[in-house]
Amino acid sequence: MATAQVSFQNFLSIPTVDSGVRPRKSCGPTRAAQSRTGSPNWKSSIRSTLADQSRQKPTVDVDRLVDFMYDDLRHVFDEQGIDRTAYDDEVRFRDPITKYDGISGYMLNIALLREFFRPEIILHWVKKTGPYEITTRWTAIMKFILLPWKPELVLTGTSIMGINPQTGKFCSHVDLWDSLQNNDYFSVEALWDVFKQFRFYETPELESPKYQILKRTANYEVRKYAPFVVVERNGHQISAGFNRVGSCSDAKQEDTMSIREMEGGIGAVLKFSGDPTEDMAQQKAKELRCSLKKDGLKPINGCLLARYNHSGRTWSFVMRNEVLIWLEEFSI
């Protein structure tokens, strides 16, 4: 039986703290959260909290808590769950669209996500970022099971974990999303960011390159690709220089096919719908390249076009296409 594969073309020419809450003696807002949210209500509380903490002799083994987080967060959405004894009873959680005060609300939020979104968490790193602060970087991949097509939602970002210096337990948790300019609660931008990912794309079961999402912004994803095989058609001579990966069902008899292996690597991807003409793909690649340069990244010349659907067999407005541009260097 023939195996369907995704088609590529190569263009050679081209859970946290409410910012309005009064600071508590046991746990104040974190510096990292302030720098990302920019809420003016935090300024006076940050100064007093950091001054109080700097006068205290650190008694919490933060390095031990870093190791603990590497192990504990692997279970945040499985049956074992996190160790709730590592959190204060009054732990405060805030992300751009939800907030809870207390361990009961904190655990409820995790349970609701597990029930309705079936999340998978990829933990990239855990670091000590202050005397009583730990920061984690993660990718969350979820499927909203209440909709028939079960859309995939992707969020990437950091969690700023505040530590109570008196108990050695986590007393605050602030989630910051890479896709937002405004990470304050309640962010309409965040609500729209989630809602637009509910869009339906016709994505058949295809053999396609394997990748891990490292970062998702409002305009593109950065992915780490494993090596994959490229099927080239007519070398670089077709139209603007198209290469094919996967199904060659639309090849003509006079076309010359060849196979080579791509090394993989880190690339940025922009997803779009419609029947991808050459002009459309070039325009999308231009948009992606502009976004990358604006964000200070270094795109490599050329791009790949990934086509997940056959023209004429799928309505254009639900077709899934992607342009991919390799990056010179990238770190998170």
C-alpha positions in Angstrom: 0.0 0.0 0.0 1.4 3.4 -0.9 2.1 5.8 2.0 0.8 9.3 1.7 3.3 11.9 2.7 3.4 15.7 3.1 4.5 17.6 0.1 7.3 20.1 0.3 8.5 22.7 -2.2 11.9 24.5 -2.0 12.0 28.2 -3.0 15.7 28.9 -3.8 15.1 32.4 -4.9 14.0 33.8 -1.9 -0.1 27.9 36.2 0.5 32.9 38.4 0.2 36.1 40.6 -2.4 38.8 40.3 -0.6 42.1 39.6 -3.2 44.0 41.6 -2.8 41.9 44.8 -1.2 43.7 47.8 2.2 42.2 48.6 2.3 39.7 51.4 5.1 39.4 53.8 5.6 35.7 53.0 5.9 36.1 49.2 6.1 39.2 47.0 6.0 39.5 43.3 9.0 38.4 41.3 11.4 40.6 39.3 11.0 38.6 36.2 7.3 38.8 36.2 7.5 42.6 36.6 9.8 43.0 33.7 7.5 41.0 31.4 4.1 42.3 32.5 5.1 45.9 33.0 2.3 46.5 35.5 3.0 49.8 37.5 1.2 48.4 40.5 4.1 46.1 41.2 6.8 48.7 41.5 6.6 49.7 45.1 5.9 46.2 46.3 8.9 44.8 44.3 11.3 47.4 45.9 10.1 46.6 49.5 10.0 42.8 48.9 13.5 42.6 47.4 14.9 44.9 50.1 13.4 42.7 52.8 14.7 39.5 51.2 18.2 41.0 50.6 18.5 41.6 54.3 17.6 38.0 55.1 20.2 35.3 55.1 19.0 32.7 52.5 17.9 29.5 54.2 16.2 27.9 51.3 18.1 25.4 49.2 16.9 26.7 45.8 19.3 24.4 43.9 17.5 21.5 45.4 14.2 22.9 44.4 15.4 23.3 40.8 16.2 19.5 40.7 12.8 18.9 42.3 11.0 20.9 39.6 12.7 18.9 36.8 11.2 15.7 38.3 7.9 17.0 39.6 6.7 18.9 36.5 6.9 15.7 34.4 3.8 14.6 36.3 1.8 17.8 36.2 -0.8 16.3 33.8 -0.5 12.6 34.4 -2.3 10.4 37.0 0.5 10.9 39.6 0.2 14.7 39.5 2.5 17.2 41.2 3.5 17.1 44.8 1.0 19.6 46.4 3.0 19.6 49.6 5.6 21.7 47.8 3.2 24.6 47.6 1.9 27.0 50.2 -1.8 26.7 51.1 -2.2 30.3 49.9 -0.2 29.9 46.7 -1.3 32.5 44.1 -1.5 31.6 40.4 -2.0 33.8 37.4 -1.7 33.5 33.6 -3.1 35.9 31.0 -6.6 34.5 31.2 -7.0 32.7 34.6 -6.0 33.3 38.2 -6.5 31.5 41.5 -5.6 32.1 45.1 -5.1 29.0 47.2 -3.9 25.4 46.7 -7.4 24.2 45.9 -7.9 26.5 43.0 -4.4 25.8 41.8 -5.1 22.0 41.7 -8.5 22.6 40.1 -6.9 24.5 37.3 -4.6 21.6 36.6 -7.5 19.1 36.7 -9.6 21.2 34.3 -6.7 21.5 31.8 -6.1 17.7 32.0 -9.8 16.9 31.5 -10.6 19.2 28.5 -7.3 19.8 26.8 -5.2 16.6 27.3 -2.0 18.7 27.5 1.5 17.5 26.8 4.2 19.5 28.5 7.8 19.7 27.2 10.1 21.1 29.8 13.1 22.8 28.2 14.9 24.0 31.3 14.6 25.1 35.0 16.8 27.8 36.4 17.4 29.7 39.6 16.7 33.4 38.7 16.7 35.0 42.1 17.4 34.3 45.8 13.8 33.0 46.2 12.8 32.6 42.5 12.9 29.8 39.9 12.0 30.2 36.2 11.0 27.3 33.9 10.7 27.3 30.1 8.1 25.0 28.5 6.1 24.1 25.5 2.4 23.0 26.0 0.6 21.1 23.3 -3.1 20.6 23.8 -6.2 19.3 22.1 -9.5 20.8 22.9 -11.7 17.7 23.0 -15.1 19.5 23.2 -14.9 20.4 19.5 -15.5 17.7 16.9 -12.2 18.3 15.0 -10.2 18.5 18.3 -8.0 21.5 17.4 -4.5 21.6 18.5 -3.5 24.5 20.7 0.2 25.3 21.2 1.6 27.7 23.9 5.2 28.3 24.8 6.5 30.5 27.5 8.0 30.7 31.0 6.7 30.2 34.5 8.1 32.4 37.3 7.9 30.5 40.6 8.2 32.5 43.8 9.5 30.8 47.0 8.3 31.6 50.5 11.6 32.2 52.4 10.0 31.1 55.7 8.5 27.8 54.5 10.7 26.9 51.5 7.5 26.3 49.5 6.2 27.8 46.3 3.9 30.7 47.1 3.4 32.2 43.6 3.3 31.1 40.0 3.2 33.5 37.0 2.8 32.2 33.5 4.1 34.4 30.6 3.3 33.4 27.0 5.7 34.1 24.1 2.8 34.9 21.8 1.6 38.0 23.7 2.6 41.6 24.1 0.3 42.0 27.1 0.7 39.2 29.7 -1.4 41.0 32.4 -4.6 39.4 33.6 -7.2 39.7 32.0 -5.7 39.9 28.5 -8.1 40.1 25.5 -5.0 39.5 23.4 -4.5 36.1 25.1 -8.2 35.1 24.6 -7.9 35.9 20.9 -4.6 33.9 20.7 -6.4 30.8 22.1 -9.6 31.3 20.0 -7.8 31.7 16.7 -6.2 28.3 17.2 -9.6 26.7 17.2 -9.6 27.2 13.4 -10.2 24.0 11.4 -7.5 22.8 9.0 -7.9 19.7 6.8 -4.9 17.7 8.0 -4.9 14.1 6.7 -2.9 11.4 8.3 0.5 11.9 6.5 4.0 10.8 6.9 5.8 14.1 7.6 9.0 15.3 9.1 9.3 14.9 12.9 9.8 18.1 14.9 9.6 19.6 18.4 8.1 23.1 18.9 10.6 25.3 20.7 8.7 28.6 20.6 5.4 29.9 19.3 4.9 33.6 18.7 1.8 35.4 17.4 3.1 35.0 13.9 5.2 31.8 13.6 6.6 28.8 15.3 10.2 27.8 15.8 10.7 24.1 15.4 13.6 21.6 15.8 13.4 19.1 13.0 14.9 15.6 12.9 16.5 14.6 9.6 14.0 13.9 6.8 14.1 12.7 3.1 13.5 15.2 0.3 12.1 14.0 -3.1 13.3 16.5 -5.7 11.5 17.0 -9.0 13.6 18.3 -12.0 16.4 19.5 -9.7 16.0 23.3 -9.4 14.4 23.9 -12.7 10.7 23.8 -12.1 9.0 27.2 -11.9 10.7 29.1 -9.1 12.7 26.0 -8.1 10.3 23.6 -6.4 11.4 20.5 -4.6 9.0 17.8 -3.5 9.0 15.8 -0.3 6.7 12.8 -0.2 3.9 12.1 -2.6 4.7 12.5 -6.3 1.3 11.6 -7.6 1.0 14.9 -9.6 4.4 14.4 -11.4 4.5 14.2 -15.2 6.2 11.6 -17.2 9.0 14.0 -18.3 9.8 15.0 -14.7 13.0 13.8 -13.3 12.8 12.6 -9.6 15.7 12.3 -7.2 16.0 11.7 -3.4 18.3 13.3 -0.9 18.3 13.6 2.9 17.9 16.9 4.8 20.0 17.2 7.9 17.2 18.8 9.8 17.9 21.7 12.2 16.0 24.6 13.6 13.6 26.5 11.4 10.7 29.0 11.7 7.3 28.1 10.2 4.3 30.2 9.2 1.0 28.3 8.7 -1.6 29.5 6.2 -4.6 28.2 4.3 -5.6 28.5 0.6 -4.4 26.9 -2.6 -0.7 27.8 -2.4 0.3 29.4 -5.7 3.9 30.4 -6.2 3.1 34.0 -5.6 1.2 33.3 -2.4 4.1 31.1 -1.1 6.6 33.8 -1.9 4.5 36.4 -0.1 4.1 34.3 3.0 7.9 33.6 3.0 8.5 37.4 2.8 6.2 38.0 5.7 7.9 35.3 7.8 11.3 36.6 7.0 10.3 40.1 8.0 8.9 38.9 11.3 12.1 36.9 12.0 14.4 39.9 11.4 12.2 42.1 13.5 12.6 39.7 16.4 16.4 39.7 16.0 16.7 36.2 14.4 18.9 35.2 11.5 17.0 33.5 8.7 18.9 31.6 6.0 18.3 32.3 2.3 15.6 30.2 0.6 12.6 28.5 2.1 10.5 25.3 1.9 6.8 25.1 1.2 4.9 22.2 2.9 1.6 21.3 1.3 -0.7 18.9 3.3 -3.5 18.7 0.8 -4.1 18.0 -2.9 -5.5 20.8 -4.9 -9.0 20.1 -6.2 -9.7 17.6 -3.5 -9.9 20.0 -0.5 -11.7 23.3 -0.1 -9.1 26.0 -0.3 -10.1 27.7 3.0 -9.4 24.6 5.0 -6.2 23.6 3.3 -3.1 23.5 5.5 0.2 24.9 4.1 3.4 26.0 5.8 6.5 27.9 4.7 9.7 27.0 6.5 12.9 29.1 6.8 16.0 27.7 8.4 17.6 29.7 11.1 21.4 30.3 11.5 21.2 30.1 15.3 18.6 29.9 18.0 18.4 29.4 21.7 15.7 29.5 24.3 
